[in-house]
Amino acid sequence: KGSLVAASLPLSFSHLNNAPQDSAPISLSWTVDRLLQRWHCSIGVFAHIFLAEGPGGERSNFLNARAGFASRMARFRNQVIQLMDASQASSYYSSSHTPSTFSITVRRDHLVDDSIEILHQMTHYHFAQIRVKFEGEEGSGPGVNRGFFSSLANALKGNNLVTLNKVGPLFFQPGKHPEQSSFFAPCPFVPRGVTAARISTLKGHRAECFRAIGRFFGLCFWFRYTIPFMLCRHVAKFLLGRSIAWHDLAFYNADLYEGLRRMMLDAHGSEGKRKADDEEFMSTYCCFFEAPISSSVQGMESVLGELIPGGSKIPVTPDRVQEYVRLYGMFVMVGCVKQELEAMREGLTDIIPTDLLSGLTAEDFQLLLCGGSGNISLARLKTIIRFHHAHSRVPSICDRFEKMFWRVVSGMSNTQRQQLLYFATGSASLPASNEDSDRDSGSSINIDVIGGGSADSLPVASTCSQRMSIPLYPSYNTLKRKLLQAIQCQAYGLG
């Protein structure tokens, strides 16, 4: 147990253990810098023990921030395990005998529809295990379970209509910069050409969909699955019950944030510029207290919503620009999708109680939910992939094959590396790199290099055991072609 605790302690703790020990008294032999380093490490170690295994989970506690993600993650997961044990004990002694396994059967070509319907109909939320079955496919087990979570996360990114209730697109990517292209937020709902009664019905169905999605995120936390689905920062903060600030708009849409910031600078004459008078300001910007609801969503026409009553007729003047900018930012982030965000939070807290989420930051939420799905580096893959060769194989041949393999992987895009992970493990993302030692965690992938087979054979994988079998291909081009072809497989089977 001591080694497991040490693995999740702050990195500086290991440096402290490796430092040369002084036999003389501290006050005589240690420099001021060394004393401060020792004090810094001591606080880090104490913060981890106090937070992960002690009572220090209060959000306002300074140790909560000092201990870092590894400690907050350890405490959160310990609390989930305690809740799971308590739930199972309560179920055992209850006369109702609720099931301990959450069984899901879905059609791969109707994945979103089937999953949302099942999640919406949940009446019991805390299970000991989950079992997923894809209709028409033979595979089952932990690998298929991981594959379900990754597949549904990727399916939710699409802008296709949910055919179950025709509720329209669910998520979109508001950021235009490449570094913001992987972050998603709820898509505003703008009904057109339907009656008021129909609009009310559609909003109800839409709320049901988002509550089911919130439950899906909760199940990811409950069963410790990571998914390739990164939420905008303000969405994570809303789900955690944290206050959303003006600067969160920069994480939502950097161009929009910069444009509104320049407007404030022009209105108040900062950065060496003179203050614009009312006429000059209004002729430049010519805007009113209203904001577009859907102009950021590809393929949807812009619809304006008022920021204050009668805002479409109230011009923005320099004296009121800060009020306008604040209202504008909160409207596009929260106001036009408040129903969706609230429904998603209700679904999340169906699975994970609010008091367990209160100790997490938005960044913690992203790392626990998505792990390292943002960018799967070659260096990270090298820490989790292990090769296994026949004992009689010449070392030079083993070395040549491994170099060819890493040459293929180094040329892969991030999407192809996600496909490689999905092919080998059923999950398209990795846990956060600092939450566990990769060697000790369950993220290791073993590759058996098979000799004596046909060069026409494709690599195969067992996602349950996270193991791949790759023939000893004679050339780099053959290995590349066969591996890239194999990782396109999305279905499960036996044999």
Disulfide bonds with the S-S distance in Angstrom:
none
